Amino acid sequence: MRPRRAPTLTNPNIVIRLAEGDEEIRIADSLVFRNYVDLGYWQDNERDLAQNRYLHLPTRRVFVVVDGSRIVGTVSTILDSAHGIPADVFQPAIVAQLRQSADTIAEISAFAFAKDYPHQHNLLHFLMAFITRYSFYYSGVDLFVAVCTPKHARFYEAHYGFRRLETAALYTYVKVKAQMLVLNLREAFEATVSPRAGEPGAEFSRFLYHDEHPNLKFPVSKQDRPVWAATA
């Protein structure tokens, strides 16, 4: 069940936005690399980082959490294309089925926070609010794919409405037992256009998909998608 209340940020200096330029992407990649090495997902070899094809695809979008001048968190989405997505090496048959059911797919990947940074739980919610809206309105994504540990899969289900597919298996991309999840973004937005008063999680759902937040910095123009027009 989703939290009832919307999270807040007490630090007005925090900005969540698309990464700007190669240097910010390099810093974000370094943050991911150190976190993944510490967790045992990747070997401590920066050549592997440089040769990771998914981190260098033109279909990757890098998002950053910035506090003042410091990047303290990041996550990426990888739009499906002829290059594929990381989940292709995990559950290729399922991904092939998903491609038949959705126009545009993106995988959430390369998530990391600076370990010395506080209040990561609330920041995660704000980061998810940003990437869901950016992906839906600016990238035209209809379906999110995520592959994570079973523990994190339960969190994604409870808080964001992701749905687990199949059983957990070894994910060679990060060398851990993992679970694939999906979130239909169009259905998620449509379900929260007019939530029923008092419905459990309604406030949190509005936070994720609709409420304005000064910490979220979107580009000026966005796609006119039908679900948003229905709220006018």
C-alpha positions in Angstrom: 0.0 0.0 0.0 1.3 3.5 -0.9 2.1 5.9 1.9 -0.9 8.1 2.7 1.0 11.4 2.9 3.2 13.2 0.3 6.8 13.5 1.3 8.5 16.9 1.8 11.9 18.4 1.3 13.2 20.9 3.9 16.3 21.8 1.8 15.3 24.5 -0.7 18.6 24.1 -2.5 17.8 20.6 -3.9 17.1 20.5 -7.6 16.1 17.4 -9.5 16.5 17.7 -13.3 18.0 16.2 -16.4 21.8 16.1 -16.4 23.4 19.1 -18.2 26.5 18.2 -20.2 29.1 15.5 -20.3 30.8 16.5 -17.0 27.6 16.0 -15.0 27.0 12.7 -16.7 30.6 11.7 -15.8 30.0 12.6 -12.1 26.7 10.7 -12.1 28.4 7.6 -13.7 31.2 7.8 -11.1 28.5 7.8 -8.3 26.8 4.8 -9.8 30.2 3.0 -10.3 31.3 3.5 -6.6 27.9 2.4 -5.3 27.7 -0.7 -7.5 31.3 -1.7 -6.7 30.6 -1.3 -2.9 27.5 -3.5 -3.3 29.4 -6.1 -5.1 27.5 -5.7 -8.4 30.5 -4.6 -10.4 34.2 -5.2 -10.2 36.4 -2.3 -9.2 37.7 -1.8 -12.7 36.9 1.6 -14.3 37.5 0.1 -17.8 34.3 -1.8 -17.3 32.5 1.5 -16.7 34.0 2.9 -19.9 33.0 -0.2 -21.9 29.4 -0.5 -20.5 27.5 0.0 -23.6 24.2 0.7 -21.9 25.7 3.8 -20.2 26.8 5.2 -23.5 23.6 4.6 -25.6 22.1 7.6 -27.3 18.8 6.5 -25.9 19.9 6.9 -22.3 18.5 9.8 -20.2 20.5 10.8 -17.1 18.8 12.5 -14.2 20.5 14.1 -11.2 19.7 15.3 -7.7 21.8 18.5 -7.1 22.3 20.1 -3.7 23.9 23.5 -4.5 26.7 22.5 -6.8 27.0 18.9 -5.7 25.4 16.0 -7.4 24.2 13.7 -4.6 22.0 11.3 -6.5 21.2 10.0 -10.0 19.1 7.6 -11.9 18.8 6.8 -15.7 16.2 5.6 -18.1 17.2 3.7 -21.2 14.6 4.0 -24.0 14.0 0.9 -26.0 15.4 0.9 -29.5 17.4 -1.3 -31.8 20.1 -1.2 -29.2 17.8 -2.9 -26.7 17.7 -2.4 -22.9 19.6 -4.1 -20.1 16.7 -6.4 -19.3 17.2 -8.1 -22.6 20.0 -10.1 -21.1 17.9 -11.0 -18.1 14.5 -12.1 -19.5 14.6 -11.7 -23.3 11.4 -13.6 -23.9 9.4 -11.4 -21.4 10.9 -8.2 -22.9 9.9 -9.4 -26.3 6.3 -9.9 -25.1 6.3 -6.4 -23.5 7.3 -4.9 -26.8 4.2 -6.3 -28.3 2.0 -4.7 -25.7 3.4 -1.2 -25.4 4.4 1.5 -27.9 7.4 2.8 -26.0 9.4 1.1 -23.2 12.1 2.4 -21.0 14.1 0.7 -18.3 15.0 2.4 -15.1 18.8 1.8 -14.4 21.9 3.2 -12.9 20.4 4.4 -9.6 22.7 5.7 -6.8 22.9 8.2 -4.0 26.0 9.5 -2.2 26.3 7.4 0.9 27.1 10.3 3.1 23.9 12.2 2.1 20.9 12.2 4.5 17.2 11.8 3.9 17.6 9.5 0.9 14.1 8.0 1.4 12.3 11.2 0.6 14.7 12.1 -2.2 13.9 8.8 -3.8 10.2 9.7 -3.9 11.0 13.0 -5.5 13.3 11.4 -8.0 10.6 8.9 -9.0 8.1 11.7 -9.3 10.5 13.5 -11.7 11.4 10.5 -13.9 7.8 9.3 -14.3 6.6 12.7 -15.5 9.6 13.3 -17.6 9.4 9.9 -19.2 5.7 10.2 -19.9 5.5 13.8 -21.1 8.9 14.4 -22.6 10.0 10.9 -23.8 6.6 9.5 -24.7 7.2 6.4 -22.5 4.2 4.1 -21.9 5.8 1.3 -19.9 8.6 1.3 -17.3 10.7 -1.8 -16.8 12.8 -2.2 -13.7 15.1 -5.1 -12.6 16.1 -5.1 -8.9 16.6 -7.3 -5.9 13.5 -8.9 -4.4 13.7 -6.6 -1.4 13.7 -3.5 -3.6 11.0 -5.1 -5.8 8.6 -5.2 -2.8 9.4 -1.5 -2.2 8.6 -0.6 -5.8 5.3 -2.5 -5.6 4.2 -1.0 -2.3 5.1 2.6 -3.1 4.9 3.1 -6.8 2.5 0.4 -8.0 5.0 -1.7 -10.1 3.9 -5.3 -10.9 6.3 -8.2 -10.6 6.8 -10.6 -13.5 7.9 -14.2 -13.2 10.2 -15.4 -10.4 13.5 -14.0 -9.3 16.6 -15.2 -11.2 20.3 -14.3 -11.6 20.7 -10.9 -13.3 24.2 -11.1 -14.9 24.3 -7.3 -15.5 24.8 -6.8 -11.8 25.5 -10.4 -10.7 22.7 -10.7 -8.2 19.4 -12.5 -7.8 16.8 -10.1 -9.2 13.2 -9.5 -10.1 11.7 -7.9 -13.1 8.9 -5.4 -12.6 6.7 -3.2 -14.9 4.7 0.0 -14.5 2.1 1.0 -17.1 2.6 4.8 -17.0 -0.6 5.7 -18.9 -2.7 3.6 -16.5 -0.9 5.1 -13.5 -1.6 8.7 -14.7 -5.2 7.9 -15.6 -5.8 6.3 -12.2 -4.7 9.5 -10.4 -6.4 12.2 -12.5 -9.4 12.3 -10.1 -8.6 10.1 -7.0 -11.5 9.5 -4.7 -11.5 11.6 -1.6 -10.1 9.7 1.4 -8.8 6.9 -0.8 -5.7 5.3 0.8 -2.6 6.6 -0.9 -4.4 9.3 -2.9 -2.3 12.1 -1.6 0.9 10.3 -2.4 -0.4 9.4 -5.8 -1.1 13.0 -6.6 2.4 13.9 -5.4 3.9 11.3 -7.8 2.0 12.2 -10.9 0.4 15.7 -10.7 1.4 18.1 -7.9 3.8 20.9 -8.7 7.1 20.9 -6.7 9.6 23.7 -6.8 12.5 21.2 -6.5 11.6 19.6 -9.8 12.9 21.4 -12.8 11.3 20.3 -16.1 12.0 21.6 -19.6 9.6 24.3 -20.8 7.5 22.3 -23.3 6.1 18.9 -23.0 4.0 16.5 -25.1 0.2 17.0 -25.1 -0.7 13.5 -24.0 -4.5 12.7 -23.8 -4.5 11.8 -20.1 -3.3 15.3 -19.1 -5.8 17.0 -21.4 -8.6 15.2 -19.5 -7.7 17.2 -16.4 -8.2 20.6 -18.0 
